[in-house]
Amino acid sequence: MAYLAPNSQGANYTHRIKWSPSTTQLIESGSIYDVLAKRPEYSRFISVVIQAGMSDLLAVKSEHSLYTVFAFSNENLLANANYDTHTSRKLLKNLILPFELHSEEFEEHAHYVAFSGDRVAMKFNPLRYGDERLTAIDIVATNGVIHAIV
């Protein structure tokens, strides 16, 4: 697959097919960390964030530090997995984009550069980030947006 010049948000396009969200945005008060921490279904994900030492990154409440987080719910994050600091950081760096990306900006086959530096593809039918299927999209926090992974 050929990579074209990235846009200002780090996406490389092969062709432009936009995602048409069928849901409205859910706007929450608080940072990405706050929003996920107050939802019991993300307690394991928050544990991985803490283990990785990345809670401060996701807790910053600044319009100048905006992120996109693809978050696993408890049922989809392995309960017995050994998430040491290195493993936790590696996992999270592939689930965080260093810019805000709402669903109306998703483009099929666009490759977004994750916090890790790796390119991750957005796919449609069903909507996926890499190989992970998305369910809830556009949970807006003060420092970015969260998309939930099935």
Phi, psi and omega in degrees: 000132180279140176257127177266171181302134181289153173277187184293346181256010173087012181266142174250131187250137170261321170200163188253108170234117184276148173277135177253100183294140179258002178241160177266163180289144173252115183260124182246152174271142180108170179285173176304315179300313181300315182298314180289322183294330181274359178253113184303333182289354178244018183298322177293319178299316178297323176299320178293320178300315179294314180302324181282350183072029184247012182296322179297321179301315184275352181264348181296129180255079184218136177287353179267348178237083183255139183225162169240129180239130173259107191253131173279137172280169181305319184292342182251359177254124186302122183291325185262004182291149179271093180267078174287177184303313181297312181297319180297314180296319180298314179300308184295322181297337176272349181256001181240130173258140183278036177197165180272128182226108179271161186300327180292348177264352179298137175230132182300136179068010173288142177252114181263140180272114181284170179305331180288342186097350178282149175270133179236133184272143172262130182232152180247166174057069357277165180296125182220149171249109190065235178260002186264128181280136180264142177246282178279132179234156174063050168271106189269128177245176183292339182238026177149204184223148181243138172236129184273139178262136177299000000 
